Amino acid sequence: QGGYLEIWLINRDAKRMVSIGMLPPGTAATALPVTRQLIDQGYVVVDISREAFDDRPEHSGVSLARGTLDLTAGAR
């Protein structure tokens, strides 16, 4: 199981996605910045994927977990 874990935000339309960072090896969690602009543009689905060291910047198609951002977290 080589490679690394990458964190993506997927748009509500399920057609667009942006990488927001990597999950450091040996960690179960990390904090990554998500701008208000991305949220306002509909990037609210979080995807964790297994990526290969292959110089290909696109999503590998191997999603390990997926969920939505808790948009109420900042209001607490």
All heavy atoms as a GROMACS GRO file, in nm:
protein
  576
    1GLN      N    1   0.082  -0.119   0.000
    1GLN     CA    2   0.000   0.000   0.000
    1GLN      C    3   0.086   0.125   0.000
    1GLN      O    4   0.089   0.200   0.096
    1GLN     CB    5  -0.090   0.002   0.123
    1GLN     CG    6  -0.212  -0.082   0.112
    1GLN     CD    7  -0.313  -0.044   0.221
    1GLN    OE1    8  -0.296   0.052   0.292
    1GLN    NE2    9  -0.416  -0.123   0.231
    2GLY      N   10   0.158   0.148  -0.107
    2GLY     CA   11   0.240   0.268  -0.117
    2GLY      C   12   0.157   0.390  -0.144
    2GLY      O   13   0.035   0.386  -0.153
    3GLY      N   14   0.221   0.502  -0.154
    3GLY     CA   15   0.153   0.626  -0.184
    3GLY      C   16   0.126   0.708  -0.060
    3GLY      O   17   0.192   0.694   0.042
    4TYR      N   18   0.025   0.793  -0.070
    4TYR     CA   19  -0.008   0.885   0.038
    4TYR      C   20  -0.157   0.913   0.036
    4TYR      O   21  -0.227   0.877  -0.058
    4TYR     CB   22   0.072   1.015   0.023
    4TYR     CG   23   0.044   1.089  -0.106
    4TYR    CD1   24  -0.045   1.194  -0.110
    4TYR    CD2   25   0.106   1.052  -0.226
    4TYR    CE1   26  -0.072   1.262  -0.228
    4TYR    CE2   27   0.081   1.119  -0.344
    4TYR     CZ   28  -0.009   1.224  -0.345
    4TYR     OH   29  -0.036   1.290  -0.461
    5LEU      N   30  -0.206   0.977   0.144
    5LEU     CA   31  -0.347   1.013   0.152
    5LEU      C   32  -0.363   1.161   0.123
    5LEU      O   33  -0.294   1.244   0.181
    5LEU     CB   34  -0.403   0.982   0.291
    5LEU     CG   35  -0.396   0.836   0.333
    5LEU    CD1   36  -0.452   0.819   0.474
    5LEU    CD2   37  -0.468   0.747   0.234
    6GLU      N   38  -0.454   1.193   0.033
    6GLU     CA   39  -0.479   1.332  -0.006
    6GLU      C   40  -0.623   1.370   0.030
    6GLU      O   41  -0.714   1.288   0.018
    6GLU     CB   42  -0.456   1.350  -0.156
    6GLU     CG   43  -0.458   1.494  -0.199
    6GLU     CD   44  -0.395   1.515  -0.337
    6GLU    OE1   45  -0.359   1.416  -0.404
    6GLU    OE2   46  -0.384   1.630  -0.378
    7ILE      N   47  -0.641   1.494   0.074
    7ILE     CA   48  -0.771   1.545   0.113
    7ILE      C   49  -0.822   1.636   0.001
    7ILE      O   50  -0.753   1.728  -0.042
    7ILE     CB   51  -0.764   1.626   0.244
    7ILE    CG1   52  -0.681   1.555   0.350
    7ILE    CG2   53  -0.905   1.661   0.293
    7ILE    CD1   54  -0.730   1.420   0.391
    8TRP      N   55  -0.944   1.609  -0.042
    8TRP     CA   56  -1.006   1.684  -0.151
    8TRP      C   57  -1.136   1.745  -0.104
    8TRP      O   58  -1.203   1.689  -0.016
    8TRP     CB   59  -1.039   1.591  -0.268
    8TRP     CG   60  -0.923   1.522  -0.329
    8TRP    CD1   61  -0.861   1.409  -0.284
    8TRP    CD2   62  -0.855   1.560  -0.448
    8TRP    NE1   63  -0.759   1.375  -0.368
    8TRP    CE2   64  -0.752   1.466  -0.470
    8TRP    CE3   65  -0.871   1.664  -0.540
    8TRP    CZ2   66  -0.666   1.473  -0.578
    8TRP    CZ3   67  -0.785   1.671  -0.648
    8TRP    CH2   68  -0.683   1.576  -0.666
    9LEU      N   69  -1.174   1.856  -0.164
    9LEU     CA   70  -1.309   1.910  -0.150
    9LEU      C   71  -1.378   1.892  -0.284
    9LEU      O   72  -1.322   1.925  -0.389
    9LEU     CB   73  -1.307   2.058  -0.114
    9LEU     CG   74  -1.265   2.093   0.028
    9LEU    CD1   75  -1.271   2.245   0.048
    9LEU    CD2   76  -1.352   2.024   0.131
   10ILE      N   77  -1.498   1.837  -0.279
   10ILE     CA   78  -1.576   1.813  -0.400
   10ILE      C   79  -1.695   1.908  -0.399
   10ILE      O   80  -1.759   1.929  -0.296
   10ILE     CB   81  -1.625   1.667  -0.406
   10ILE    CG1   82  -1.505   1.572  -0.401
   10ILE    CG2   83  -1.709   1.643  -0.532
   10ILE    CD1   84  -1.542   1.426  -0.391
   11ASN      N   85  -1.724   1.964  -0.515
   11ASN     CA   86  -1.836   2.055  -0.529
   11ASN      C   87  -1.968   1.979  -0.520
   11ASN      O   88  -1.973   1.860  -0.552
   11ASN     CB   89  -1.827   2.129  -0.663
   11ASN     CG   90  -1.919   2.247  -0.668
   11ASN    OD1   91  -2.038   2.233  -0.693
   11ASN    ND2   92  -1.864   2.365  -0.643
   12ARG      N   93  -2.073   2.047  -0.479
   12ARG     CA   94  -2.206   1.986  -0.471
   12ARG      C   95  -2.250   1.924  -0.603
   12ARG      O   96  -2.330   1.831  -0.605
   12ARG     CB   97  -2.310   2.090  -0.429
   12ARG     CG   98  -2.305   2.126  -0.284
   12ARG     CD   99  -2.422   2.220  -0.250
   12ARG     NE  100  -2.415   2.260  -0.112
   12ARG     CZ  101  -2.376   2.379  -0.070
   12ARG    NH1  102  -2.340   2.471  -0.156
   12ARG    NH2  103  -2.373   2.407   0.059
   13ASP      N  104  -2.199   1.978  -0.714
   13ASP     CA  105  -2.238   1.924  -0.846
   13ASP      C  106  -2.168   1.791  -0.876
   13ASP      O  107  -2.198   1.727  -0.976
   13ASP     CB  108  -2.212   2.025  -0.957
   13ASP     CG  109  -2.064   2.058  -0.978
   13ASP    OD1  110  -1.975   1.987  -0.926
   13ASP    OD2  111  -2.037   2.156  -1.050
   14ALA      N  112  -2.075   1.750  -0.790
   14ALA     CA  113  -2.000   1.624  -0.804
   14ALA      C  114  -1.918   1.617  -0.932
   14ALA      O  115  -1.878   1.510  -0.975
   14ALA     CB  116  -2.094   1.503  -0.794
   15LYS      N  117  -1.890   1.733  -0.992
   15LYS     CA  118  -1.812   1.736  -1.116
   15LYS      C  119  -1.679   1.807  -1.099
   15LYS      O  120  -1.591   1.794  -1.183
   15LYS     CB  121  -1.892   1.805  -1.227
   15LYS     CG  122  -2.017   1.730  -1.264
   15LYS     CD  123  -2.094   1.802  -1.371
   15LYS     CE  124  -2.220   1.724  -1.403
   15LYS     NZ  125  -2.302   1.790  -1.503
   16ARG      N  126  -1.666   1.885  -0.991
   16ARG     CA  127  -1.542   1.961  -0.970
   16ARG      C  128  -1.485   1.928  -0.832
   16ARG      O  129  -1.560   1.905  -0.738
   16ARG     CB  130  -1.572   2.111  -0.979
   16ARG     CG  131  -1.621   2.154  -1.115
   16ARG     CD  132  -1.667   2.298  -1.116
   16ARG     NE  133  -1.797   2.306  -1.049
   16ARG     CZ  134  -1.850   2.418  -1.003
   16ARG    NH1  135  -1.784   2.531  -1.011
   16ARG    NH2  136  -1.968   2.418  -0.946
   17MET      N  137  -1.352   1.926  -0.824
   17MET     CA  138  -1.286   1.903  -0.696
   17MET      C  139  -1.153   1.975  -0.691
   17MET      O  140  -1.093   2.003  -0.796
   17MET     CB  141  -1.268   1.753  -0.668
   17MET     CG  142  -1.184   1.678  -0.767
   17MET     SD  143  -1.155   1.504  -0.724
   17MET     CE  144  -1.317   1.441  -0.695
   18VAL      N  145  -1.111   2.006  -0.568
   18VAL     CA  146  -0.982   2.070  -0.546
   18VAL      C  147  -0.912   1.998  -0.432
   18VAL      O  148  -0.975   1.957  -0.334
   18VAL     CB  149  -0.994   2.221  -0.514
   18VAL    CG1  150  -1.047   2.298  -0.632
   18VAL    CG2  151  -1.080   2.245  -0.392
   19SER      N  152  -0.783   1.984  -0.446
   19SER     CA  153  -0.702   1.927  -0.338
   19SER      C  154  -0.673   2.036  -0.236
   19SER      O  155  -0.638   2.149  -0.272
   19SER     CB  156  -0.571   1.873  -0.395
   19SER     OG  157  -0.486   1.835  -0.289
   20ILE      N  158  -0.688   2.002  -0.107
   20ILE     CA  159  -0.656   2.100  -0.004
   20ILE      C  160  -0.537   2.056   0.082
   20ILE      O  161  -0.496   2.128   0.172
   20ILE     CB  162  -0.777   2.135   0.084
   20ILE    CG1  163  -0.834   2.012   0.153
   20ILE    CG2  164  -0.882   2.207   0.002
   20ILE    CD1  165  -0.938   2.045   0.259
   21GLY      N  166  -0.482   1.939   0.055
   21GLY     CA  167  -0.364   1.897   0.129
   21GLY      C  168  -0.352   1.747   0.143
   21GLY      O  169  -0.432   1.671   0.088
   22MET      N  170  -0.252   1.706   0.219
   22MET     CA  171  -0.225   1.565   0.242
   22MET      C  172  -0.238   1.534   0.391
   22MET      O  173  -0.216   1.620   0.476
   22MET     CB  174  -0.085   1.529   0.194
   22MET     CG  175  -0.066   1.544   0.045
   22MET     SD  176   0.095   1.487  -0.014
   22MET     CE  177   0.206   1.586   0.082
   23LEU      N  178  -0.272   1.409   0.420
   23LEU     CA  179  -0.274   1.361   0.558
   23LEU      C  180  -0.134   1.309   0.588
   23LEU      O  181  -0.088   1.215   0.524
   23LEU     CB  182  -0.378   1.250   0.573
   23LEU     CG  183  -0.407   1.202   0.713
   23LEU    CD1  184  -0.464   1.315   0.798
   23LEU    CD2  185  -0.505   1.086   0.711
   24PRO      N  186  -0.065   1.371   0.683
   24PRO     CA  187   0.073   1.329   0.712
   24PRO      C  188   0.078   1.182   0.754
   24PRO      O  189  -0.012   1.134   0.824
   24PRO     CB  190   0.115   1.420   0.827
   24PRO     CG  191   0.026   1.540   0.814
   24PRO     CD  192  -0.105   1.486   0.764
   25PRO      N  193   0.181   1.109   0.712
   25PRO     CA  194   0.194   0.968   0.749
   25PRO      C  195   0.192   0.950   0.900
   25PRO      O  196   0.248   1.029   0.974
   25PRO     CB  197   0.331   0.928   0.692
   25PRO     CG  198   0.359   1.029   0.586
   25PRO     CD  199   0.292   1.155   0.631
   26GLY      N  200   0.122   0.846   0.945
   26GLY     CA  201   0.118   0.814   1.087
   26GLY      C  202   0.022   0.898   1.170
   26GLY      O  203   0.020   0.887   1.291
   27THR      N  204  -0.057   0.984   1.105
   27THR     CA  205  -0.152   1.065   1.180
   27THR      C  206  -0.294   1.024   1.144
   27THR      O  207  -0.321   0.979   1.033
   27THR     CB  208  -0.137   1.216   1.150
   27THR    OG1  209  -0.163   1.238   1.011
   27THR    CG2  210   0.001   1.266   1.186
   28ALA      N  211  -0.384   1.041   1.239
   28ALA     CA  212  -0.524   1.007   1.215
   28ALA      C  213  -0.607   1.131   1.182
   28ALA      O  214  -0.720   1.120   1.138
   28ALA     CB  215  -0.582   0.940   1.339
   29ALA      N  216  -0.549   1.250   1.204
   29ALA     CA  217  -0.623   1.373   1.179
   29ALA      C  218  -0.526   1.486   1.148
   29ALA      O  219  -0.409   1.481   1.186
   29ALA     CB  220  -0.707   1.410   1.300
   30THR      N  221  -0.576   1.586   1.080
   30THR     CA  222  -0.498   1.705   1.052
   30THR      C  223  -0.595   1.821   1.030
   30THR      O  224  -0.711   1.799   0.998
   30THR     CB  225  -0.405   1.687   0.930
   30THR    OG1  226  -0.314   1.795   0.922
   30THR    CG2  227  -0.483   1.676   0.800
   31ALA      N  228  -0.547   1.941   1.050
   31ALA     CA  229  -0.630   2.060   1.026
   31ALA      C  230  -0.583   2.125   0.897
   31ALA      O  231  -0.465   2.152   0.880
   31ALA     CB  232  -0.618   2.158   1.142
   32LEU      N  233  -0.676   2.148   0.806
   32LEU     CA  234  -0.645   2.212   0.679
   32LEU      C  235  -0.737   2.332   0.661
   32LEU      O  236  -0.856   2.324   0.692
   32LEU     CB  237  -0.664   2.114   0.563
   32LEU     CG  238  -0.571   1.992   0.565
   32LEU    CD1  239  -0.619   1.890   0.464
   32LEU    CD2  240  -0.430   2.033   0.537
   33PRO      N  241  -0.684   2.441   0.608
   33PRO     CA  242  -0.768   2.559   0.589
   33PRO      C  243  -0.867   2.541   0.474
   33PRO      O  244  -0.831   2.490   0.368
   33PRO     CB  245  -0.668   2.670   0.558
   33PRO     CG  246  -0.551   2.598   0.497
   33PRO     CD  247  -0.547   2.463   0.565
   34VAL      N  248  -0.990   2.581   0.497
   34VAL     CA  249  -1.092   2.582   0.393
   34VAL      C  250  -1.147   2.724   0.390
   34VAL      O  251  -1.201   2.773   0.488
   34VAL     CB  252  -1.206   2.482   0.423
   34VAL    CG1  253  -1.315   2.492   0.318
   34VAL    CG2  254  -1.151   2.341   0.432
   35THR      N  255  -1.131   2.790   0.277
   35THR     CA  256  -1.173   2.930   0.268
   35THR      C  257  -1.324   2.942   0.255
   35THR      O  258  -1.393   2.851   0.206
   35THR     CB  259  -1.108   3.000   0.147
   35THR    OG1  260  -1.159   2.941   0.027
   35THR    CG2  261  -0.957   2.991   0.151
   36ARG      N  262  -1.376   3.052   0.300
   36ARG     CA  263  -1.518   3.082   0.286
   36ARG      C  264  -1.556   3.082   0.138
   36ARG      O  265  -1.666   3.041   0.100
   36ARG     CB  266  -1.546   3.220   0.348
   36ARG     CG  267  -1.690   3.260   0.342
   36ARG     CD  268  -1.766   3.203   0.459
   36ARG     NE  269  -1.874   3.120   0.409
   36ARG     CZ  270  -1.944   3.034   0.481
   36ARG    NH1  271  -1.918   3.018   0.608
   36ARG    NH2  272  -2.040   2.964   0.430
   37GLN      N  273  -1.465   3.128   0.053
   37GLN     CA  274  -1.491   3.132  -0.091
   37GLN      C  275  -1.518   2.991  -0.146
   37GLN      O  276  -1.610   2.973  -0.225
   37GLN     CB  277  -1.373   3.196  -0.164
   37GLN     CG  278  -1.395   3.208  -0.313
   37GLN     CD  279  -1.278   3.275  -0.384
   37GLN    OE1  280  -1.172   3.296  -0.326
   37GLN    NE2  281  -1.297   3.307  -0.510
   38LEU      N  282  -1.439   2.892  -0.104
   38LEU     CA  283  -1.463   2.755  -0.151
   38LEU      C  284  -1.599   2.705  -0.105
   38LEU      O  285  -1.674   2.644  -0.183
   38LEU     CB  286  -1.353   2.661  -0.100
   38LEU     CG  287  -1.220   2.668  -0.174
   38LEU    CD1  288  -1.114   2.585  -0.102
   38LEU    CD2  289  -1.236   2.619  -0.317
   39ILE      N  290  -1.634   2.732   0.019
   39ILE     CA  291  -1.763   2.689   0.071
   39ILE      C  292  -1.876   2.756  -0.006
   39ILE      O  293  -1.972   2.691  -0.048
   39ILE     CB  294  -1.774   2.717   0.222
   39ILE    CG1  295  -1.675   2.628   0.298
   39ILE    CG2  296  -1.916   2.697   0.272
   39ILE    CD1  297  -1.656   2.664   0.443
   40ASP      N  298  -1.863   2.888  -0.027
   40ASP     CA  299  -1.966   2.962  -0.101
   40ASP      C  300  -1.981   2.912  -0.245
   40ASP      O  301  -2.089   2.920  -0.303
   40ASP     CB  302  -1.936   3.112  -0.100
   40ASP     CG  303  -1.954   3.175   0.037
   40ASP    OD1  304  -2.015   3.112   0.126
   40ASP    OD2  305  -1.904   3.288   0.055
   41GLN      N  306  -1.873   2.858  -0.301
   41GLN     CA  307  -1.878   2.805  -0.438
   41GLN      C  308  -1.932   2.661  -0.441
   41GLN      O  309  -1.944   2.602  -0.547
   41GLN     CB  310  -1.739   2.809  -0.500
   41GLN     CG  311  -1.690   2.948  -0.529
   41GLN     CD  312  -1.546   2.950  -0.578
   41GLN    OE1  313  -1.480   2.849  -0.591
   41GLN    NE2  314  -1.497   3.070  -0.606
   42GLY      N  315  -1.963   2.605  -0.322
   42GLY     CA  316  -2.024   2.473  -0.318
   42GLY      C  317  -1.931   2.358  -0.287
   42GLY      O  318  -1.971   2.242  -0.294
   43TYR      N  319  -1.807   2.385  -0.250
   43TYR     CA  320  -1.711   2.279  -0.218
   43TYR      C  321  -1.730   2.238  -0.072
   43TYR      O  322  -1.663   2.289   0.018
   43TYR     CB  323  -1.568   2.326  -0.245
   43TYR     CG  324  -1.538   2.339  -0.391
   43TYR    CD1  325  -1.557   2.460  -0.457
   43TYR    CD2  326  -1.494   2.230  -0.464
   43TYR    CE1  327  -1.532   2.472  -0.592
   43TYR    CE2  328  -1.468   2.242  -0.600
   43TYR     CZ  329  -1.487   2.363  -0.663
   43TYR     OH  330  -1.462   2.375  -0.797
   44VAL      N  331  -1.822   2.147  -0.049
   44VAL     CA  332  -1.858   2.109   0.088
   44VAL      C  333  -1.845   1.959   0.115
   44VAL      O  334  -1.865   1.915   0.228
   44VAL     CB  335  -2.000   2.157   0.124
   44VAL    CG1  336  -2.007   2.309   0.123
   44VAL    CG2  337  -2.103   2.098   0.030
   45VAL      N  338  -1.811   1.880   0.015
   45VAL     CA  339  -1.793   1.736   0.034
   45VAL      C  340  -1.643   1.710   0.050
   45VAL      O  341  -1.561   1.753  -0.031
   45VAL     CB  342  -1.848   1.656  -0.086
   45VAL    CG1  343  -1.823   1.508  -0.068
   45VAL    CG2  344  -1.996   1.685  -0.105
   46VAL      N  345  -1.608   1.641   0.159
   46VAL     CA  346  -1.468   1.608   0.187
   46VAL      C  347  -1.441   1.465   0.143
   46VAL      O  348  -1.520   1.375   0.171
   46VAL     CB  349  -1.438   1.621   0.338
   46VAL    CG1  350  -1.293   1.586   0.368
   46VAL    CG2  351  -1.470   1.760   0.388
   47ASP      N  352  -1.331   1.444   0.074
   47ASP     CA  353  -1.293   1.312   0.024
   47ASP      C  354  -1.149   1.285   0.062
   47ASP      O  355  -1.062   1.372   0.044
   47ASP     CB  356  -1.308   1.309  -0.129
   47ASP     CG  357  -1.265   1.178  -0.190
   47ASP    OD1  358  -1.144   1.161  -0.215
   47ASP    OD2  359  -1.352   1.093  -0.213
   48ILE      N  360  -1.123   1.167   0.116
   48ILE     CA  361  -0.985   1.124   0.145
   48ILE      C  362  -0.954   1.012   0.047
   48ILE      O  363  -1.026   0.912   0.042
   48ILE     CB  364  -0.969   1.075   0.290
   48ILE    CG1  365  -1.007   1.187   0.387
   48ILE    CG2  366  -0.826   1.026   0.314
   48ILE    CD1  367  -1.012   1.143   0.531
   49SER      N  368  -0.849   1.030  -0.030
   49SER     CA  369  -0.814   0.931  -0.132
   49SER      C  370  -0.673   0.881  -0.114
   49SER      O  371  -0.587   0.948  -0.058
   49SER     CB  372  -0.830   0.991  -0.271
   49SER     OG  373  -0.733   1.092  -0.292
   50ARG      N  374  -0.652   0.759  -0.162
   50ARG     CA  375  -0.515   0.704  -0.168
   50ARG      C  376  -0.458   0.742  -0.303
   50ARG      O  377  -0.517   0.714  -0.407
   50ARG     CB  378  -0.516   0.553  -0.152
   50ARG     CG  379  -0.373   0.498  -0.166
   50ARG     CD  380  -0.346   0.368  -0.100
   50ARG     NE  381  -0.392   0.349   0.035
   50ARG     CZ  382  -0.329   0.390   0.145
   50ARG    NH1  383  -0.217   0.459   0.136
   50ARG    NH2  384  -0.377   0.363   0.264
   51GLU      N  385  -0.345   0.810  -0.300
   51GLU     CA  386  -0.280   0.857  -0.422
   51GLU      C  387  -0.142   0.792  -0.436
   51GLU      O  388  -0.074   0.766  -0.337
   51GLU     CB  389  -0.264   1.010  -0.416
   51GLU     CG  390  -0.394   1.086  -0.402
   51GLU     CD  391  -0.484   1.079  -0.523
   51GLU    OE1  392  -0.433   1.058  -0.635
   51GLU    OE2  393  -0.605   1.096  -0.507
   52ALA      N  394  -0.102   0.771  -0.558
   52ALA     CA  395   0.029   0.714  -0.588
   52ALA      C  396   0.129   0.827  -0.616
   52ALA      O  397   0.090   0.937  -0.656
   52ALA     CB  398   0.020   0.622  -0.709
   53PHE      N  399   0.255   0.799  -0.595
   53PHE     CA  400   0.360   0.894  -0.632
   53PHE      C  401   0.386   0.877  -0.782
   53PHE      O  402   0.479   0.810  -0.824
   53PHE     CB  403   0.488   0.866  -0.552
   53PHE     CG  404   0.473   0.893  -0.404
   53PHE    CD1  405   0.468   0.788  -0.314
   53PHE    CD2  406   0.464   1.023  -0.356
   53PHE    CE1  407   0.454   0.813  -0.177
   53PHE    CE2  408   0.450   1.048  -0.221
   53PHE     CZ  409   0.445   0.943  -0.131
   54ASP      N  410   0.300   0.938  -0.864
   54ASP     CA  411   0.306   0.915  -1.008
   54ASP      C  412   0.307   1.043  -1.092
   54ASP      O  413   0.288   1.038  -1.212
   54ASP     CB  414   0.190   0.826  -1.052
   54ASP     CG  415   0.053   0.886  -1.020
   54ASP    OD1  416   0.046   1.003  -0.973
   54ASP    OD2  417  -0.047   0.817  -1.041
   55ASP      N  418   0.328   1.158  -1.028
   55ASP     CA  419   0.331   1.286  -1.099
   55ASP      C  420   0.201   1.318  -1.173
   55ASP      O  421   0.199   1.392  -1.269
   55ASP     CB  422   0.449   1.294  -1.198
   55ASP     CG  423   0.583   1.294  -1.126
   55ASP    OD1  424   0.591   1.352  -1.016
   55ASP    OD2  425   0.678   1.235  -1.180
   56ARG      N  426   0.090   1.259  -1.128
   56ARG     CA  427  -0.041   1.288  -1.186
   56ARG      C  428  -0.123   1.362  -1.080
   56ARG      O  429  -0.158   1.303  -0.978
   56ARG     CB  430  -0.110   1.160  -1.229
   56ARG     CG  431  -0.032   1.088  -1.339
   56ARG     CD  432  -0.094   0.957  -1.376
   56ARG     NE  433  -0.223   0.983  -1.439
   56ARG     CZ  434  -0.314   0.890  -1.462
   56ARG    NH1  435  -0.292   0.766  -1.426
   56ARG    NH2  436  -0.427   0.921  -1.521
   57PRO      N  437  -0.155   1.489  -1.103
   57PRO     CA  438  -0.221   1.569  -0.999
   57PRO      C  439  -0.370   1.539  -0.979
   57PRO      O  440  -0.427   1.582  -0.880
   57PRO     CB  441  -0.202   1.712  -1.048
   57PRO     CG  442  -0.194   1.698  -1.197
   57PRO     CD  443  -0.123   1.567  -1.222
   58GLU      N  444  -0.432   1.464  -1.069
   58GLU     CA  445  -0.574   1.440  -1.055
   58GLU      C  446  -0.604   1.331  -0.951
   58GLU      O  447  -0.517   1.254  -0.912
   58GLU     CB  448  -0.639   1.403  -1.189
   58GLU     CG  449  -0.588   1.275  -1.249
   58GLU     CD  450  -0.467   1.292  -1.341
   58GLU    OE1  451  -0.413   1.402  -1.355
   58GLU    OE2  452  -0.427   1.191  -1.399
   59HIS      N  453  -0.727   1.326  -0.907
   59HIS     CA  454  -0.775   1.228  -0.809
   59HIS      C  455  -0.754   1.088  -0.865
   59HIS      O  456  -0.780   1.062  -0.982
   59HIS     CB  457  -0.923   1.254  -0.782
   59HIS     CG  458  -0.980   1.177  -0.668
   59HIS    ND1  459  -1.014   1.045  -0.677
   59HIS    CD2  460  -1.012   1.217  -0.542
   59HIS    CE1  461  -1.064   1.005  -0.561
   59HIS    NE2  462  -1.065   1.108  -0.478
   60SER      N  463  -0.708   0.997  -0.781
   60SER     CA  464  -0.678   0.861  -0.825
   60SER      C  465  -0.803   0.778  -0.855
   60SER      O  466  -0.795   0.677  -0.925
   60SER     CB  467  -0.599   0.789  -0.716
   60SER     OG  468  -0.680   0.770  -0.601
   61GLY      N  469  -0.916   0.818  -0.798
   61GLY     CA  470  -1.037   0.738  -0.811
   61GLY      C  471  -1.051   0.637  -0.698
   61GLY      O  472  -1.147   0.561  -0.694
   62VAL      N  473  -0.956   0.638  -0.603
   62VAL     CA  474  -0.959   0.546  -0.490
   62VAL      C  475  -0.994   0.625  -0.364
   62VAL      O  476  -0.906   0.674  -0.293
   62VAL     CB  477  -0.824   0.472  -0.473
   62VAL    CG1  478  -0.831   0.374  -0.358
   62VAL    CG2  479  -0.785   0.402  -0.602
   63SER      N  480  -1.122   0.640  -0.337
   63SER     CA  481  -1.168   0.712  -0.218
   63SER      C  482  -1.177   0.617  -0.100
   63SER      O  483  -1.234   0.509  -0.111
   63SER     CB  484  -1.304   0.775  -0.243
   63SER     OG  485  -1.295   0.876  -0.340
   64LEU      N  486  -1.121   0.659   0.014
   64LEU     CA  487  -1.126   0.578   0.134
   64LEU      C  488  -1.236   0.624   0.229
   64LEU      O  489  -1.290   0.544   0.306
   64LEU     CB  490  -0.991   0.584   0.207
   64LEU     CG  491  -0.870   0.542   0.125
   64LEU    CD1  492  -0.743   0.558   0.205
   64LEU    CD2  493  -0.885   0.398   0.077
   65ALA      N  494  -1.268   0.753   0.225
   65ALA     CA  495  -1.374   0.807   0.311
   65ALA      C  496  -1.429   0.932   0.244
   65ALA      O  497  -1.358   1.004   0.174
   65ALA     CB  498  -1.318   0.840   0.448
   66ARG      N  499  -1.557   0.957   0.272
   66ARG     CA  500  -1.621   1.075   0.215
   66ARG      C  501  -1.730   1.123   0.311
   66ARG      O  502  -1.799   1.043   0.372
   66ARG     CB  503  -1.682   1.041   0.079
   66ARG     CG  504  -1.723   1.162   0.000
   66ARG     CD  505  -1.765   1.122  -0.140
   66ARG     NE  506  -1.647   1.110  -0.224
   66ARG     CZ  507  -1.650   1.096  -0.355
   66ARG    NH1  508  -1.765   1.089  -0.417
   66ARG    NH2  509  -1.539   1.087  -0.424
   67GLY      N  510  -1.742   1.254   0.324
   67GLY     CA  511  -1.844   1.312   0.410
   67GLY      C  512  -1.861   1.459   0.376
   67GLY      O  513  -1.797   1.510   0.284
   68THR      N  514  -1.946   1.530   0.451
   68THR     CA  515  -1.967   1.671   0.425
   68THR      C  516  -1.911   1.755   0.539
   68THR      O  517  -1.902   1.709   0.652
   68THR     CB  518  -2.117   1.703   0.407
   68THR    OG1  519  -2.188   1.658   0.522
   68THR    CG2  520  -2.174   1.636   0.284
   69LEU      N  521  -1.874   1.877   0.506
   69LEU     CA  522  -1.823   1.969   0.607
   69LEU      C  523  -1.935   2.005   0.705
   69LEU      O  524  -2.050   2.019   0.665
   69LEU     CB  525  -1.775   2.100   0.541
   69LEU     CG  526  -1.648   2.091   0.456
   69LEU    CD1  527  -1.623   2.226   0.390
   69LEU    CD2  528  -1.530   2.049   0.541
   70ASP      N  529  -1.898   2.021   0.830
   70ASP     CA  530  -1.991   2.069   0.932
   70ASP      C  531  -1.987   2.221   0.925
   70ASP      O  532  -1.898   2.284   0.981
   70ASP     CB  533  -1.950   2.018   1.070
   70ASP     CG  534  -2.042   2.066   1.180
   70ASP    OD1  535  -2.138   2.141   1.151
   70ASP    OD2  536  -2.016   2.031   1.296
   71LEU      N  537  -2.082   2.280   0.856
   71LEU     CA  538  -2.083   2.423   0.835
   71LEU      C  539  -2.132   2.501   0.957
   71LEU      O  540  -2.128   2.622   0.957
   71LEU     CB  541  -2.166   2.458   0.712
   71LEU     CG  542  -2.115   2.395   0.582
   71LEU    CD1  543  -2.206   2.430   0.466
   71LEU    CD2  544  -1.972   2.436   0.554
   72THR      N  545  -2.173   2.431   1.061
   72THR     CA  546  -2.216   2.498   1.184
   72THR      C  547  -2.102   2.505   1.286
   72THR      O  548  -2.116   2.570   1.389
   72THR     CB  549  -2.334   2.425   1.250
   72THR    OG1  550  -2.294   2.292   1.286
   72THR    CG2  551  -2.453   2.419   1.156
   73ALA      N  552  -1.990   2.441   1.259
   73ALA     CA  553  -1.880   2.433   1.356
   73ALA      C  554  -1.828   2.570   1.396
   73ALA      O  555  -1.794   2.594   1.510
   73ALA     CB  556  -1.766   2.348   1.301
   74GLY      N  557  -1.822   2.666   1.303
   74GLY     CA  558  -1.772   2.798   1.333
   74GLY      C  559  -1.868   2.882   1.413
   74GLY      O  560  -1.832   2.984   1.470
   75ALA      N  561  -1.992   2.838   1.421
   75ALA     CA  562  -2.094   2.917   1.491
   75ALA      C  563  -2.101   2.885   1.640
   75ALA      O  564  -2.174   2.948   1.712
   75ALA     CB  565  -2.230   2.890   1.426
   76ARG      N  566  -2.024   2.788   1.687
   76ARG     CA  567  -2.031   2.749   1.828
   76ARG      C  568  -1.952   2.840   1.917
   76ARG      O  569  -1.858   2.899   1.890
   76ARG     CB  570  -1.981   2.607   1.845
   76ARG     CG  571  -2.073   2.508   1.781
   76ARG     CD  572  -2.024   2.370   1.806
   76ARG     NE  573  -2.078   2.287   1.698
   76ARG     CZ  574  -2.030   2.171   1.666
   76ARG    NH1  575  -1.930   2.119   1.727
   76ARG    NH2  576  -2.084   2.101   1.570
   0.00000   0.00000   0.00000
